[in-house]
Amino acid sequence: MASSKAYLDFVLEQLSGLEEIAYRAMMGEYILYYRSKIVGGIYDDRLLVKSVPAAVALMPEAAFELPYEGAKEMLLVDNVDSKEFLAELFDAMYDQLPAPKKKR
């Protein structure tokens, strides 16, 4: 099942307090970038983030879910209604995310 543009718009609005949030559509889903690093994405109308230690620490009860068949597990963000929590989460994760790959 593909994610809806309406859900993407909702999540982007929730992240509007952060600078340099971007997304890219990919096979009916959306990859989310924070300051040029991939932080997670929207898959089947669920916000999933990479399972870096900071994210696990902020969401110790979060479920690990597969964004799609064959992918690495990611953390399900249940608290998408709180702009403050999402900003804290993305900021905490940033230094632990891999650097963007160099373009050829």
C-alpha positions as CSV (number, residue, x, y, z in Angstrom):
1,M,0.0,0.0,0.0
2,A,1.4,3.4,-0.9
3,S,1.4,6.3,1.4
4,S,-0.9,9.2,0.9
5,K,0.2,12.8,0.1
6,A,-2.2,13.9,2.8
7,Y,-0.2,12.0,5.5
8,L,3.1,13.3,4.1
9,D,1.7,16.9,4.3
10,F,0.6,16.2,7.9
11,V,4.1,15.0,8.9
12,L,5.8,17.8,7.1
13,E,3.6,20.3,9.0
14,Q,4.5,18.6,12.2
15,L,8.2,19.0,11.3
16,S,7.8,22.6,10.2
17,G,9.7,23.9,13.2
18,L,12.9,22.3,11.9
19,E,15.0,23.8,9.1
20,E,16.2,21.8,6.1
21,I,13.5,19.1,6.1
22,A,13.1,17.6,2.6
23,Y,11.6,14.5,1.1
24,R,11.8,12.4,-2.0
25,A,9.1,10.2,-3.5
26,M,10.2,6.7,-4.0
27,M,7.9,3.9,-5.3
28,G,4.8,5.3,-3.6
29,E,6.6,6.1,-0.3
30,Y,8.6,9.1,0.9
31,I,12.2,9.3,2.1
32,L,12.7,12.1,4.7
33,Y,15.9,14.1,5.0
34,Y,17.0,16.3,7.8
35,R,19.9,18.6,7.0
36,S,20.8,16.4,4.0
37,K,20.9,13.2,6.0
38,I,18.3,10.4,5.6
39,V,16.4,10.2,9.0
40,G,13.6,7.9,7.9
41,G,10.5,7.9,5.8
42,I,6.8,7.5,5.4
43,Y,5.9,3.9,4.6
44,D,2.2,2.8,4.4
45,D,1.2,6.0,6.1
46,R,3.5,5.3,9.1
47,L,6.5,7.5,10.1
48,L,9.5,5.2,10.5
49,V,13.0,6.4,11.6
50,K,16.4,4.8,11.6
51,S,17.1,2.9,14.8
52,V,20.1,4.9,15.9
53,P,20.8,4.9,19.7
54,A,19.3,8.3,20.3
55,A,16.0,7.3,18.7
56,V,15.9,4.1,20.8
57,A,16.6,6.1,24.0
58,L,13.8,8.6,23.3
59,M,11.3,5.8,22.3
60,P,12.3,2.8,24.4
61,E,8.8,1.2,23.8
62,A,8.7,1.8,20.1
63,A,8.0,-1.1,17.8
64,F,10.6,-2.2,15.2
65,E,8.9,-2.5,11.8
66,L,9.9,-3.2,8.3
67,P,9.3,-0.3,5.9
68,Y,9.1,-2.8,3.0
69,E,10.1,-6.4,2.3
70,G,13.9,-6.9,2.5
71,A,14.7,-3.7,4.3
72,K,16.3,-3.1,7.7
73,E,13.9,-2.7,10.6
74,M,13.1,0.9,11.6
75,L,11.4,2.4,14.6
76,L,7.7,3.3,14.4
77,V,7.1,6.9,15.7
78,D,3.7,6.8,17.5
79,N,3.9,10.4,18.8
80,V,3.5,12.2,15.5
81,D,1.0,14.6,17.0
82,S,3.7,16.4,19.1
83,K,5.8,18.9,17.1
84,E,8.0,19.3,20.1
85,F,8.7,15.6,20.4
86,L,9.5,15.2,16.7
87,A,11.9,18.2,16.7
88,E,13.6,16.7,19.8
89,L,13.8,13.3,18.1
90,F,15.2,14.5,14.8
91,D,17.8,16.8,16.6
92,A,18.9,14.0,18.9
93,M,19.3,11.6,15.9
94,Y,21.2,13.9,13.6
95,D,24.8,13.3,14.8
96,Q,24.2,9.6,14.8
97,L,23.0,9.4,11.2
98,P,25.4,8.4,8.4
99,A,26.7,11.3,6.3
100,P,25.2,11.7,2.9
101,K,26.8,9.6,0.1
102,K,29.0,11.6,-2.3
103,K,27.4,12.0,-5.7
104,R,29.5,10.7,-8.6
